[in-house]
Amino acid sequence: QVQLVESGGGLVQPGGSLRLSCAVSGSIFSINTMGWYRQAPGKQRELVAIITRGGTTTYADSVKGRFTISRDNAKNTVYLQMNSLKPKDTAVYYCKVRATNGMDYWGKGTLVTVSS
């Protein structure tokens, strides 16, 4: 049983920062990519950022320069540092990992609300 547990969401004022974490546990084949997605109310889930095992990163244009994804392979954990948050960043943020055998695993999500 593979579990992804996200943490770090909450309420923050515009311009503020949050750091999300996602810890992977259980019987999982070697992890390849790790990433963050988000889904705002009434919208489709979208990619925020992904990072390969080797550290190559990809970001959505809307978060470039404000968000930073990183990972700790020894801890099977991925992080998302979010700075200069905007109300449009409000969403449920989901962690996803892809194992080297092609299996995808999702977390249950953590809510980020940016509001004054």
N, C-alpha and C positions, 0 to 999 in steps of 0.2 A: 504494500500500500504506500503510494507516494503522496506526501502532503506538502503543500506550499502555504506558508503562513506569512501574510503581509502584516506590516505594522507601520505606524508613523503618520497615519492620516489624521485629519482633524480640521478645525476651523482656524483660519488665518486671515489677517487683514491684507488687502492689496499691497503689493510691494514686499510682503513677508516671505519667509522661507520655511520649508518643511523637508524632512529627509525620510523617505520611505525605505523599508527593508523587506526583503522576502527571503525566508529561510526554507530550504528544501530538505526534506527528510524522507526516510523510507528506502525501499529497495528500488533504486533507479539506475538504469544503465548510465554510463558516463554522459555528463551533460555537455551539450554543444553550445547552442545559443541561449541566452537569458534575456528577458525583455520585459518592458512595461507597456501596457495598453491602457486606454481609458475610454469610458463611456459616459457621456453627458446625458441628462434627461432628454428623451425624445430623439436622440441621435444614435448612429451606429458606433460600434466599438472601433477605435482607431489606434494605430501604432503611435507610441510616444518615443521609445528608444529601445534599441537592442544592442547587445554586446556579445561578441563571439568569445570562445574559450581563449583565443589568443589576444583578446583585448580590442579588436576592431569594433568601432561604434558607428551607429547610424541613428540619426535623430529626425523627427518630424520637423518641417520648416518652422512650425509655430512655436517650437520650444528651443530651437538652436540658440546658443548663447546664454540661455537661462537655466537649463536643466543639464545635469551631468549624471550619466550612468556609470556604475563601476561594479566590480564583482570580486569576491574572495573565493577562489576555487577550493581552497582548503576547507572552508566552512559551507560550501554550497549555498552561498548567499549573494544576492544581487541588491544593489542600492540605487536609489534615485534621489539625487540632491536637486531640489527645486527652489530656485531663487527668483526674485522679482515676480512673484505670483500675481496673476491677473484674475478677475472674476471669470473670464472665459476658460480658465484652467479648472474650474469646478467640475468634478466628475467622480465616478468610482474608478479607482486605479487598480488594474489587475496585473499580476505577475504571471508570466508564462515562461516555461523552459522547454527546450527541445532536446531530447536525448540523442545520442549518436546513432541509435537504432531507428530514429525518425518519429518516436512517440512524443506527443505534446502533452504537457500538463499545465493546468491553470489553477491559480489561487482563487479564493472566494471574493477578493476585492477589499479595498479600503477606501472610505469616502474622504475626499478632499473638498473642502468648501472654502472658497475665497470670497470674503464679504466683509464690509465695514459695518 
